[in-house]
Amino acid sequence: MIKLWHFPEFNTVRYNDQMVVVGNLQDIIPNDTVPNVMIATFQGTDDISVEQIIEYQKIFDRVILVCCDVPICVVELIQQFDHPKIYVVTVGKINCIPEHLKIVDGLQISFAEVQRLYRGPTSKILEGLNPMKSKNFYFDALLGMQGRPHRQFILQQIESSEFADKFYVREQIMGQSLEDAIATNHWEWPQHAVIIPETNVSDFGSNRTVGFADTNMTTNISCIVPVEIYNKTCYSIIAETCNKFRDMPLEWSDWGLLTEKTAKPIIAKRLFIMFGGYGYLAHLHQLGFQTFHSVIDESYDSIKDNQQRWSLAFAQVKYLCQRPQEEILEKIAPILEHNYNLFMSRDWENEFYQAVTTAITEF
């Protein structure tokens, strides 16, 4: 039997007869013959501090941290408190290896949400895609919120390129309302998305909750495959999550996070070029996905310097703008099918929560 205490409550653990959930911290007895486990979740960067973790590890036999978002908190913990009683289950790829703390990383809960949306009744939405046909534009660049360095780099490169007319660019201006974004052509509302009345219509952000037409399903707007845009463009530029939070001395090379930004081109059977931290393509390869070294130079993924990595990546963008789309699509067709089939067949959600359950019971 294991005594399990939540901070905050984590309802998605698959309990069995070896676990009992303890309601009050007072019921936890240090050095009890029954193992005591605390489980805490990170949804962002401010849910629980390293100082709190240090205090809790004095009480519990094991402290399990479940990181469901950007894994900055995990890197901060490794830097400040690398302790064998700490067990981390995280969605991101951690590149700084701890000496004592145990990490299970590379889990893809963001993939699970996109996969969920395009199974069942909503799968017919993907039938409207034409991934193997040539398009008017070579690349879409859906850059999201302004201000991120890699997104600014992409935009500057596009605007100064001799191929500027081959790109379909959209970005989100800080503070802009949804209505203004649509009116000024900074945002193209997905055809299948339905505004939910309870939400604030002026709240224009990737976490905005929307519904699907003719279904009872809801999701974040960022998870919806932009079918109309993809049918105008042949390939995708991915400006992946790549942030530096607060004033912590962290580098983008410390961690990597694949999100719905990567999931959508995969499920839509598209070639993509990655702009983010280094090693993002290597992470995809570890998950079993294939990328596009057969038609472009993907050595950019191994370059740690941001500017050099992005510059080489954009050189591949320019190269593809000079090649016939039909030629490239024919060469990569097996890769696109492989990636789609792998994405849809893996149980991403179960893999994540099974890792949490294993962390609880593995003494």
Secondary structure, DSSP 8 states (H G I E B T S, - for coil): -EEEEESS--TT----TTEEE-S-GGG--TT-SS-EEEEEEESSSSSS-HHHHHHHTTT-SEEEEEE-S-THHHHHHHHH---TTEEEEESSEE-S--SSSEEE----HHHHHHHHHTSGGGGGGGGG--TTS--SEEEEEEEEETT-HHHHHHHHHHHHSTTGGGEEEEEE-TT--HHHHHHTTS----TTEEE-TTS-TT--STT-EEEETTSS-EEEGGGS--HHHHTTEEEEEEE------TT----GGGEE---HHHHHHHHTT--EEEESSTTHHHHHHHTT----TTTS--GGGG--SHHHHHHHHHHHHHHHTTS-HHHHHHHHHHHHHHHHHHHHHS-HHHHHHHHHHHHHH--
